[in-house]
Amino acid sequence: MTAPLLLVEGLRKRFGGLCATDDLSLAVRPGELHALIGPNGAGKSTAIAQITGEIRPDAGRILFAGRDITRLPPSRRVRRGLSRTFQIVQLLDEATTLENVALAVQAHQGHSFRFWRDARRDERLRQPARQLLLRAGVEAALWEQRTGDLSAGARKQVELAIALAAAPRLLLLDEPMAGLGPSESRAMTETLRGLKGRLAILLVEHDMEAVFALADRVSVLVDGRCIASGEPAEIRADPAVRAAYLTEDEEA
């Protein structure tokens, strides 16, 4: 069996009396799309923040490509191949779609940073930015629009293109379907389907239709603890998972 690209072992995190992460263990293999699901307050975003280095765990360790990254800062994790998107999209609204992504290319290529003058003119930045926008499913008609004028779905796609600018080996997606309408969710699902196999993806998502359409494996988090992990069919049929999460979600 292929060795995991990401291996989380015994992760724990407390905030006062709240145990947000309770002995969490998780493995993501190269090229796999692994979904992390669970009810609100289950600790999914806290787990992602520990994997990316924004929050330091109280116990446990995180291995990436066989190396311990538990105490590395976020910037060094990005250089090793970890990249993420956020539930709330963070973009430069006054810049165009293409400029936003070109700036991300500039940052990861180590070019001199002169605000967005280079991003507006330099084809060494703009051409790779166009390729990233295509990979993220952003329509060419939107590339010269201000990001502040884009729909929620298009903004999510632009953020995805920015995350891809880091050339990640593992992409962590925090609720990419949040706030999207049905057609936008379907478009994002197809975009992620196109990325499957080209890099590993850890997907945190409440949209169960998207999860079961995309995931190779699913882990279920409840009260900070992983109660089940397996292929989508196994998770759908697991009585403990249905009692804790899926039945409630289907009824909603």
Disulfide bonds with the S-S distance in Angstrom:
none
